[in-house]
Amino acid sequence: MSVASLVVAPSRPSTDAPIFLRGAGDLGSGVAVALVRAGLPVVAIDLPRPTALRLTVAFAAATLHGRITVGGIVGVHAQTVDELRAALEAGEIPVWTRGEEALRAHLQPSALVDARLRGLTAPNLAPGDAPLIIALGPGYVAGQHAHYVIETNRGPHLGDVLERGTPEAHTGVPGVIAGESARRILRSPVAGTFTRVRQIGDVVAAGEVVATVDGEPVRAQLGGLVRGLLLDGVVVPVHKKCGDVDPRCDRTLLSTPSDKAAAVGAGVLRALRLGGVAPAN
């Protein structure tokens, strides 16, 4: 994709031309909340069985429960186009799991936000995907893969909108919470099939088995609240992030988008305004 091939849409979207959001995990859901609060219609596109970790704050979980509320916004699993349109008209977020190609047979997006964080492995965005394209995180190049790229690394630039160039490199090191960083993360000890032993919202002690991968234990490295876990049956490679434990044990975190998700959502909203899709303040 060349810079010249990126054409910005000048008009505000209607429910007939919503914003397509690829990926309704915790970061994508923070984006969705910010956009709907600003009056913009959003269709979230995810898998029938999501791979997000923090499912209590992810609209992707609507595929499991039918509906979910995140940040005061309702997300519903829309299994037909009529259900999708009804959700948009109600100011809700339809979560679509029947494939983007099937969706595009009925609706065309005013903008596309890729929140799957695949820039390092599969930055598969194309000029024809939408009049305005926004991508989150490292691996994407603003002006090449997308019109704008949003910084997702914690720090002073979190949520920044890049019109050219690349965001900060992926460090692999999680942010510090209550003095803890890497020990918060649960990782698969071997490659295999993930199975929960505890559930999101449980409080665990250091050394406790939280899950297994092909029978091998996944142990908490510190005590705290289980804030994220993969679903049973997900196949993971060795050392894959499969959950996290929050030492603060604050149960409000289970229903509130993180500060990081909110900052990234604010950045996407700024990019939409720069691109002419969202009205300026």
C-alpha positions as CSV (number, residue, x, y, z in Angstrom):
1,M,0.0,0.0,0.0
2,S,1.5,3.3,-1.0
3,V,0.8,6.6,0.7
4,A,-0.8,7.9,-2.5
5,S,-3.3,5.0,-2.5
6,L,-4.7,6.0,0.9
7,V,-7.8,8.1,0.4
8,V,-9.4,9.7,3.4
9,A,-13.2,9.7,3.7
10,P,-14.7,13.1,4.3
11,S,-18.1,12.3,5.8
12,R,-19.4,11.2,9.1
13,P,-20.6,7.6,9.2
14,S,-24.2,6.5,9.4
15,T,-25.5,3.1,10.5
16,D,-25.5,2.3,6.8
17,A,-21.7,2.9,6.8
18,P,-20.5,2.0,10.3
19,I,-16.9,1.7,11.5
20,F,-15.6,-1.9,11.2
21,L,-13.6,-3.0,14.2
22,R,-11.4,-6.1,13.7
23,G,-10.9,-7.6,17.1
24,A,-13.1,-7.1,20.1
25,G,-10.6,-8.0,22.9
26,D,-9.8,-5.7,25.7
27,L,-8.0,-3.0,23.6
28,G,-10.5,-3.2,20.8
29,S,-13.4,-2.9,23.3
30,G,-11.8,0.2,24.7
31,V,-11.8,1.6,21.2
32,A,-15.4,0.6,20.7
33,V,-16.5,2.3,23.9
34,A,-14.8,5.5,23.0
35,L,-16.3,5.6,19.6
36,V,-19.9,4.8,20.6
37,R,-19.7,7.4,23.4
38,A,-18.8,9.9,20.7
39,G,-21.9,8.9,18.7
40,L,-20.2,6.7,16.1
41,P,-21.7,3.4,15.0
42,V,-19.3,0.4,15.3
43,V,-19.5,-3.2,14.2
44,A,-17.1,-5.5,16.0
45,I,-15.8,-8.5,14.0
46,D,-14.4,-11.4,15.9
47,L,-14.3,-15.2,16.1
48,P,-17.2,-17.4,17.2
49,R,-15.0,-18.7,20.0
50,P,-12.8,-15.7,21.0
51,T,-9.2,-15.9,21.9
52,A,-9.2,-12.7,24.1
53,L,-8.0,-13.0,27.6
54,R,-9.8,-10.3,29.6
55,L,-13.3,-11.5,28.5
56,T,-15.2,-9.6,31.2
57,V,-14.2,-6.3,29.5
58,A,-14.3,-7.6,25.9
59,F,-17.2,-7.3,23.6
60,A,-16.0,-10.6,22.1
61,A,-17.6,-12.3,25.1
62,A,-21.0,-11.5,23.6
63,T,-20.4,-14.5,21.4
64,L,-20.5,-16.7,24.5
65,H,-23.3,-15.0,26.5
66,G,-25.4,-13.3,23.9
67,R,-24.7,-9.8,25.3
68,I,-22.3,-8.0,27.5
69,T,-21.9,-4.5,28.9
70,V,-18.5,-2.9,28.9
71,G,-18.0,0.7,30.1
72,G,-21.8,1.2,30.1
73,I,-22.1,0.2,26.4
74,V,-24.0,-2.9,25.4
75,G,-22.6,-5.4,23.0
76,V,-24.7,-8.1,21.4
77,H,-23.9,-11.2,19.3
78,A,-25.6,-10.3,16.0
79,Q,-26.1,-13.5,14.0
80,T,-28.1,-12.0,11.2
81,V,-27.9,-8.7,9.3
82,D,-31.3,-7.7,10.7
83,E,-30.0,-8.2,14.3
84,L,-26.9,-6.2,13.4
85,R,-28.8,-3.3,12.1
86,A,-31.2,-3.3,15.1
87,A,-28.2,-3.2,17.4
88,L,-26.7,-0.2,15.6
89,E,-30.0,1.6,15.6
90,A,-30.2,1.0,19.4
91,G,-26.7,2.5,19.9
92,E,-25.3,-0.9,20.8
93,I,-22.3,-2.7,19.4
94,P,-23.1,-5.7,17.3
95,V,-20.5,-8.4,17.4
96,W,-20.3,-10.2,14.0
97,T,-18.8,-13.7,13.8
98,R,-19.9,-14.9,10.3
99,G,-16.9,-13.4,8.5
100,E,-16.1,-10.0,7.2
101,E,-16.8,-11.0,3.5
102,A,-20.3,-12.0,4.4
103,L,-20.8,-8.7,6.2
104,R,-19.5,-6.6,3.3
105,A,-22.2,-8.1,1.1
106,H,-24.7,-5.9,3.1
107,L,-22.6,-3.0,4.6
108,Q,-19.6,-1.1,3.6
109,P,-17.5,0.6,6.3
110,S,-16.7,4.3,6.5
111,A,-13.5,3.4,8.3
112,L,-11.7,0.2,9.5
113,V,-9.9,-0.1,12.8
114,D,-7.6,-3.2,13.1
115,A,-7.3,-3.9,16.8
116,R,-6.0,-7.5,16.5
117,L,-2.4,-6.4,17.2
118,R,-1.1,-8.5,14.3
119,G,1.3,-6.0,12.9
120,L,4.3,-8.1,13.8
121,T,3.0,-11.3,12.3
122,A,0.3,-10.5,9.7
123,P,-0.1,-6.8,8.8
124,N,-2.7,-7.8,6.2
125,L,-4.4,-4.5,5.4
126,A,-5.3,-3.4,1.9
127,P,-6.3,0.0,0.4
128,G,-9.7,-1.3,-0.5
129,D,-10.6,-2.4,3.0
130,A,-12.1,1.0,3.8
131,P,-11.8,4.7,2.9
132,L,-9.9,5.3,6.2
133,I,-7.7,2.7,7.8
134,I,-6.4,2.8,11.4
135,A,-4.2,0.1,12.9
136,L,-3.0,-0.4,16.5
137,G,0.5,-1.2,17.7
138,P,3.9,-2.2,16.5
139,G,4.6,-3.7,13.1
140,Y,2.4,-1.3,11.2
141,V,3.7,1.6,9.3
142,A,1.5,4.8,9.1
143,G,1.2,5.9,5.5
144,Q,2.0,2.4,4.2
145,H,-0.3,-0.2,6.0
146,A,-2.8,2.4,7.3
147,H,-3.6,6.1,7.2
148,Y,-2.9,6.3,10.9
149,V,-1.2,4.0,13.5
150,I,-1.9,4.2,17.2
151,E,0.8,3.8,19.8
152,T,0.0,1.0,22.2
153,N,3.1,0.8,24.4
154,R,2.6,2.2,27.9
155,G,4.4,5.4,28.6
156,P,4.2,9.1,27.6
157,H,3.2,8.3,24.0
158,L,0.4,5.8,24.7
159,G,-2.5,6.6,22.4
160,D,-0.5,8.9,20.1
161,V,-1.6,9.1,16.5
162,L,1.1,8.6,13.9
163,E,0.5,9.9,10.4
164,R,3.9,8.6,9.2
165,G,6.4,6.0,10.5
166,T,6.2,3.3,13.1
167,P,5.2,3.1,16.7
168,E,7.6,2.0,19.4
169,A,9.0,-1.5,19.1
170,H,7.3,-4.4,20.8
171,T,9.2,-5.1,24.1
172,G,7.4,-8.2,25.2
173,V,7.5,-6.7,28.7
174,P,4.1,-6.0,30.3
175,G,3.4,-2.8,32.1
176,V,4.1,-2.4,35.8
177,I,1.1,-2.7,38.1
178,A,1.5,-2.4,41.9
179,G,5.3,-2.9,41.3
180,E,4.8,-6.1,39.3
181,S,5.4,-6.7,35.6
182,A,6.5,-10.0,34.1
183,R,5.3,-12.1,37.0
184,R,1.7,-11.0,36.4
185,I,1.6,-13.0,33.1
186,L,0.6,-16.6,32.9
187,R,2.4,-18.4,30.1
188,S,2.1,-21.9,28.6
189,P,4.9,-24.3,29.8
190,V,4.5,-26.4,26.7
191,A,2.6,-26.4,23.4
192,G,-0.8,-27.9,23.6
193,T,-4.4,-27.5,24.6
194,F,-5.3,-25.0,27.3
195,T,-7.7,-25.9,30.1
196,R,-8.9,-23.7,32.9
197,V,-8.5,-24.8,36.5
198,R,-9.6,-21.5,38.0
199,Q,-11.8,-18.8,36.5
200,I,-11.6,-15.1,35.7
201,G,-12.4,-13.3,39.0
202,D,-10.9,-15.9,41.3
203,V,-8.3,-14.8,43.8
204,V,-5.2,-17.1,43.7
205,A,-2.0,-17.5,45.7
206,A,1.5,-17.6,44.4
207,G,2.3,-21.1,43.1
208,E,-1.3,-22.1,42.7
209,V,-2.3,-23.9,39.5
210,V,-4.5,-21.7,37.5
211,A,-4.7,-23.8,34.3
212,T,-3.1,-26.6,32.5
213,V,-1.7,-27.1,29.0
214,D,-1.8,-30.8,27.9
215,G,-1.8,-31.6,31.6
216,E,1.2,-29.4,32.5
217,P,0.4,-26.9,35.2
218,V,0.3,-23.2,34.6
219,R,1.0,-21.6,38.0
220,A,0.5,-18.1,39.3
221,Q,3.8,-16.4,40.0
222,L,2.2,-14.1,42.5
223,G,-1.0,-13.7,44.5
224,G,-3.8,-11.7,43.1
225,L,-7.0,-11.5,41.1
226,V,-7.2,-13.6,37.9
227,R,-8.0,-10.9,35.4
228,G,-7.7,-12.8,32.2
229,L,-7.7,-16.4,30.9
230,L,-8.0,-18.1,27.6
231,L,-11.1,-20.3,27.0
232,D,-10.8,-24.0,27.4
233,G,-9.7,-25.8,24.2
234,V,-7.5,-23.1,22.8
235,V,-4.4,-24.6,21.3
236,V,-1.3,-22.6,22.3
237,P,2.4,-22.7,21.5
238,V,5.0,-22.9,24.2
239,H,5.5,-19.7,26.3
240,K,2.3,-18.2,24.9
241,K,0.6,-15.6,27.1
242,C,-2.6,-17.3,28.3
243,G,-3.7,-15.2,31.3
244,D,-2.8,-12.6,33.8
245,V,-3.0,-12.1,37.6
246,D,-3.5,-8.6,39.0
247,P,-1.9,-8.0,42.4
248,R,-4.4,-5.2,43.3
249,C,-7.3,-7.6,43.7
250,D,-9.7,-4.8,42.7
251,R,-12.9,-6.4,41.4
252,T,-14.0,-3.2,39.6
253,L,-11.2,-4.0,37.1
254,L,-13.4,-6.9,35.9
255,S,-16.0,-4.6,34.4
256,T,-14.1,-1.4,33.5
257,P,-11.9,-0.9,30.4
258,S,-8.3,-0.4,31.4
259,D,-6.6,3.0,31.4
260,K,-4.5,1.6,28.5
261,A,-7.6,0.6,26.5
262,A,-9.2,4.0,27.2
263,A,-6.0,5.9,26.0
264,V,-5.9,3.8,22.8
265,G,-9.6,4.4,22.2
266,A,-9.1,8.2,22.6
267,G,-6.2,7.9,20.1
268,V,-8.4,6.2,17.5
269,L,-11.1,8.8,18.0
270,R,-8.5,11.5,17.3
271,A,-7.4,9.7,14.2
272,L,-11.0,9.4,12.9
273,R,-11.4,13.2,13.4
274,L,-8.2,13.8,11.6
275,G,-9.5,11.7,8.8
276,G,-12.8,13.5,8.6
277,V,-14.9,10.5,9.6
278,A,-15.7,11.8,13.1
279,P,-16.8,15.4,13.6
280,A,-14.3,17.7,15.3
281,N,-15.0,18.8,18.9
